[in-house]
Amino acid sequence: MVLADLAAHCRMYQAPQEDLTDVQRNFRDGQKATFARIIQTLAIPPEEVAALQQAARLETLPDLPNEED
């Protein structure tokens, strides 16, 4: 869960926004590079990386209103 949270925080699996300044873009690229280095160092198997990617994406989904309400 910690890695999924970190991936979501770093926006690892999100497309970059178009309206960022160069400084903001470079900062986010640095976050992604750091996260990728952590994953590489841990030598996580591909199936676990896929599960991490899915968990990180779920954490970044907006809270949608429940249709039952």
Secondary structure, DSSP 8 states (H G I E B T S, - for coil): -HHHHHHHHTTTTS---TT--HHHHHHHHHHHHHHHHHHHHHT--HHHHHHHHHHHHHHHS-----TT-
